[in-house]
Amino acid sequence: MAEERKKTEFKISGMTCATCVKTIENALKRLDGIVSVIVNLGAEKAYVTYNPKMTTVADMKKAIEEAGYQYPGVEGEETEDLEDLISKCKTLGIGILCVNVNEKGSV
């Protein structure tokens, strides 16, 4: 039976050089269940293939942060969070006057 694999794409902030890339790759590769890691400095992203039965996104977030970098989230996560926030506010009858969204899509 083939091992279960899942792919995810993280945003990573705070990288400035190739050493940063290598540090993050090594931190993630130390986790059990990581199949492959590619970190792109210019895109500020990590592309990870992993076995979800052996490691979690929370484990990867912790590894990134313990290596000294910021983990803004999984690609596409902020948009969903913003939509959820707006929906909850409407349900509760709370009005939203203005929402600032930065260039990375964070509120």
Beta strands, then each sheet from edge to edge (+ up, - down):
strand 1: 6-13
strand 2: 34-40
strand 3: 45-50
strand 4: 70-74
sheet 1: 2+ 3- 1+ 4-
end
